[in-house]
């Protein structure tokens, strides 16, 4: 087993929270379960074309999936104009 990436860990944890399996995600986005497993367990990058469908299945934004702040989010809060 390889090292999980930040995105892979996020997908794993979110699937757990949703009581979903990797297989369900794979079926929803039209990929073999082994591909999703490689993202989660082997630290492979999720190809850009799948970020939207994966985020939608998980009920999150692509920004959250990638561990980034939403545009206009926390970065600007508390700043005076």
N, C-alpha and C positions, 0 to 999 in steps of 0.2 A: 504494500500500500504506500502511496506517495503522500506528499504533503498537501493538505487542503489549501486552496486559495481563499481569499476573503470572500469572493463571490460564491465559491463552492460551499463554504461554511454557512453563508447566509441562506443559500438555497436549502441546504440540509436542515438548518434550524427552522426555517419557515415551513417546510414540508412537515416537520415534526409538530409544530404548533397547529397546523391545519389538519393533522391526522391524515395526511396524504402520503402516498408512496412515490418513489422515483418513477416507477412504471406509469403511474397516472399522469405525471408531468410529461413523460416521453410520449405517451399516446396523444395527449392534448396538443402537442406541438409537432406531431408527425415524425418523431425520431425513434430509433431503437433505444431501449432502456440502457444499453451499454454506453451509449453516447452521453446520456445524462449522468450516468455513474462516473464516467471519466471526468466530468466537470466537478463533481462533488468529491470523489475519493482520490483522484489523481492530480488535482490542481490544474486541469486543462482549462484554457480560457473558453468562455461561452462566445461563439462567433456573433458578431454584431447583428446579423440578421435575425438571431433568435432572442436577443435581449428583450424586445418588446413583447413577444409571445410568452416568454418565461415570466416577465414581470406581471403581465396581465393574469396569468394562471395563479401566481402567488398573491395577487391583490396588492401589489406595491408599484411604485414608480420605477422606471429604469435607473433613476438617480439613487434611490434607496437600494435597489438590487446591487449596484456597483459600489455602495458605501460612500456616495457623494452627497453633498448638500444640495437641496433644491435651489434653483436660481431664485434670488430674492428672499431666501430663507434666513437661517440663523446668522449668516454672514453679515446681514445688514441690520439685524435687530439691535436696538440699543444705541445705534449710531445717530448722533444729532446732525441735522442738515444744515 
